[in-house]
Amino acid sequence: MVLKLYGSRSSTCTARIAVVLHEKQIPYDLVSLDLGKSEQKRPEFKAKQPFGQVPYIDDDGFILYESRAICRYLVSKYPNQGPNLIPNPSDLQAIALFEQAVSIEAFNFEPFANKAGFEAVIKKSKGLETDQAAVDAAVAMLDAKLEGYEVILGKQKYLAGNDLTLADLFHLPYGALLAKFGCTLMTDKGSNIARWWNDITSRPSWQVVKDGNPQCLQTLG
């Protein structure tokens, strides 16, 4: 049975998983939901994802939700396909640095990029009024947080060291959302960030997924 990804082409978290599926060359089918019609809130969907949010996967009957957990699962299940994306579990220090990098993304990047993008892009797409003060505050907070990124990336190629990991890829959907309302922090904040951002956004996996086009999230292989 081919893995099924239940999500939406407009969903940042669906894109996060799709990038990893492409990196690892894992065949999958996208089961696209219409979020405008609240299909993710229907009882049959919430029976699998109790929070009524996308995405989740069905891997031959194994149901898993939360995009970061799904990505970890996929990388662990297919260690011999594509890049490793998670350090060898026997290397305790490398694993610790990876977990540190994952925490940096989850607590120092996404909350602010998410808030700014939601206000400036997602609300606007729904015909709602943008709270510009909230956008400005979130961007200011992210601006300050990225100072730490500039220091880290001045010492190493990627966020967890010199090897690409999930911690880097996790930034892609919300980082790209910033550009949709003209925020240039990812390219203009500092040379180290710009070099890193250009690196990860140039990856074929992201180039396939980034625009959410119908052809992007189809079965691989």
N, C-alpha and C positions, 0 to 999 in steps of 0.2 A: 504494500500500500504506500503510495506517495504521500509524503508529509503534506498536511494542509495547514495553511496560514490563514486564519480568519482575521481580517483587518480591513483597512481602507487605504486607497492610494493617496489620500490626503493626510493620512495619519503619520506623525513623526515617529511614533514607536513602531508602527508597522515597517516603516523604512529602515529603522535601526536593525530589525531582524532580517529584512531582505538583504541588506548589505552583507551580513554575516553568512547568509545562505549562499550568496554569490561568491564571497571569498572562499568558502569551503566547498563550493561546487556541489551543493546538496540539491537534488531534484525536489521541487515542491509545486503545489498548486495554491494560488491565491483565491480564497473565497471572499469576494469583496462585499462589504456591507455598506448600505446607504445610511450614513450617520445623520443626514438631514431628515430622514424618516425615522430616526431613533431605532433602527433595526437592532442595535446593540443592547437595547433595553427590553427586548422581547423576552418572555419567559424561557423560551427554548435556548436563547443565547445565554441568559443569566444562569441557566442550569449548568453551563460549562464555565462561565466567567461571572462569578457572583456579584461583581461590582458593576457589571454592565458597561465595560470598557473594552476597547480593542488595543492590542490584538491578543489572540491565544493561538496555540498550535494543537493539532491532533496528529500525533505520530503513531499511527497504527493503533489507535485507541488510548494512547497515553495523552492526557490533556494537561497542558501547562500554560499558565499566563504569567504576566509581568515580563516585559521585554528583556531586561538585563538577565533574568533567570533563564529565559529561553535561549539567549545567546550563549550563556555559559554551558547550558546543556548541549547545544549543538556542537560547540567546540570540543567538549569532552567526549561526545559520542563519535565524532569523526576526526580523531587525532592525526590520521595519516592523509587527510585531504586538505590541500591549501596550506596557508600559514598556520602556525600553532595558535597564536593570539592569546594564549595563557601560558605562563612559564611552566616548566617541569615541576610537578608537585614536590619532588625531592629537593629542589633548590629553595630552601626556606626563605632566604633573603630575597630572591627574585620574586617569590610569591608575595612576600610582605610588601615589596615595592609596587607590585601590581595592584594589590589591595589598596595601597595608599593612593595610587593613581585613579583607581575606580572611585574612591571616596572623594577625591578632588573634583572629579567630573560631577558626581551626584550632588555635592553640597556647595561647591564653589562656582559651578558653571550653570548647570541646568536650571536651578530655581530662578535665576535672573534672566537668562536667555529665553526661558519658557514664558516668564511673565511679560517681557517686552514683546515677544513674538505674538503671544495671545492677544495682547491689547492692540498692537499695531497691524497685525495681519489677520488673525483668525476672527476677531470680533468684526473687523471691517468686512471680511468676506461674508459674514452673516447679516450684514446691514446694521450692525450695532455701532454705537458711538465709541470711539477710542478715548481712553483716559490718558491724555498726553502726559500728564504729571506722573502717572504710574509708569509709563514708558521711560520717561526721562530718569526717574529714580532707579528703575531696574538697570538701565544702561550705565548709569553712574556707578552702581554697585559692581556690575560686571567689569567695567573699566578698571576699578580698583583691584578686583580679583585677578585680572589678567596680568597685573604687574608680577604676581607670583609665577604665573606661567612663563613669562619672559625670562625670569631667573632660571627656572627649572630647565627650560628648553635651550638655554644658553650653555648648559652643561652636558646635554645628551640629546639624541635625535628625537626620541619620543617621550611620552609622559612618564612611562615606567622604566625607561632605560633606553638602550639603543636598538631594541626590537619593537616592532609594531605589536600592539595588543588591543584587546577589546576596549580598554580605557580610552584609546585614541579614537576608535571608530564610534564609540558612544556619543562623541561630540557632534557628529556630522549632521543629524537632522535639525537640531536646534541652532547650531552654528549657521547652517544654511538659511534658516528662517530669519535670522538677523539681517541678512543681505536683502531680503525681500522688502524691507522698509527703509533701505538705504543706510543701515548701520554698517560701518566699515571697520569695526574694532578688530575683526579677525585678520584683516590684511594691513591695517595701518597702526595698530597698537605698538608693535615692535618687530624688529627684523626676525627674531627667533620664532615668534608666533606665526608670522607671515610665512616663513619657510616651512614650518610644520603644517600649517593649514593648507598651503598649496600642495604639499606632499599627500596628505590624506584625502583631500578633495579631488585629486587627480587620479586616484585609484580607479581601475575599471569597474569595480563593484559599485562605487558611488556614482560613477558616470551613467551606469545602467539604471540605477534606482532613483536618482535625485529629483527628477521631474514628475515622478508618479504617473508616467504615461502608461496606457493600457499594455503596451508590449513589454514594459519593464519588469513586471512582477509575475511573469508566467513560469510554467514548469521549465526547469533547466534540463539540458542534456538531450 
